[in-house]
């Protein structure tokens, strides 16, 4: 059974930075093989040049991640239900 990508949602495009046109129509094995090659390259770079990986990302759609919600126990929530409860939006 063949597995080709039929559609990609907006969140995937936003998170990965890969345009929908580059994904749709490609075989799933091809996409997974490409992902594995990227992870292998990262592992190689981490071994050979650890500073390069430690200072990453160099080119990214997300330049700065706000860590405040992760370290502030008043804002942190593991689930949507917990978030709604903390913000007073009970179901």
C-alpha positions in Angstrom: 0.0 0.0 0.0 1.4 3.4 -1.0 1.5 6.3 1.4 1.6 9.7 -0.2 1.0 13.0 1.6 -2.4 14.4 0.6 -2.5 17.5 2.7 -0.6 19.4 5.4 -2.3 21.6 7.9 -1.3 25.2 8.6 0.2 24.4 12.0 2.6 21.9 10.4 3.8 24.5 7.9 4.1 27.2 10.6 6.1 24.9 13.0 8.4 23.3 10.5 8.8 26.2 8.1 8.4 23.8 5.2 5.9 25.1 2.5 2.9 22.8 1.8 4.0 22.5 -1.9 7.2 20.8 -0.8 5.3 18.1 1.2 2.1 17.3 -0.7 2.5 14.4 -3.1 5.7 13.1 -1.6 5.9 9.5 -0.5 5.9 9.0 3.3 9.0 6.8 3.2 10.8 9.6 1.4 9.8 12.1 4.1 10.8 9.7 6.9 14.1 8.9 5.2 14.8 12.7 4.9 14.0 13.2 8.6 16.3 10.3 9.6 19.1 11.8 7.5 18.7 15.2 9.3 18.8 13.5 12.7 21.9 11.6 11.7 23.6 14.8 10.6 22.7 16.5 13.9 24.1 13.5 15.8 27.3 13.7 13.8 27.6 17.4 14.3 27.0 17.0 18.0 29.8 14.5 18.3 32.3 16.3 16.0 31.4 20.0 16.9 29.4 20.1 20.1 29.5 23.9 20.3 27.7 24.1 16.9 24.8 22.1 18.2 24.8 23.8 21.7 24.4 27.2 20.1 21.7 26.1 17.6 19.3 27.1 16.1 21.2 29.2 13.6 18.5 29.5 10.9 15.0 28.9 12.2 11.4 30.1 11.9 11.4 30.4 15.7 14.2 32.6 16.9 13.4 32.9 20.6 11.3 30.6 22.7 9.7 32.1 25.8 10.6 29.8 28.7 8.7 31.7 31.3 5.5 29.6 31.1 7.7 26.5 31.6 9.5 27.6 34.7 6.7 29.7 36.3 4.5 27.2 38.2 1.6 29.8 38.2 1.5 29.6 34.3 2.6 26.1 33.6 -0.1 23.5 32.7 0.4 20.0 31.3 -3.0 19.8 29.7 -5.6 22.0 28.1 -8.0 21.2 31.0 -5.3 22.2 33.6 -4.6 25.4 31.7 -8.3 26.3 31.7 -8.6 25.6 35.4 -5.6 27.8 36.2 -6.9 30.6 34.1 -10.4 30.4 35.6 -12.0 29.0 32.4 -13.6 25.9 34.0 -15.5 23.6 31.7 
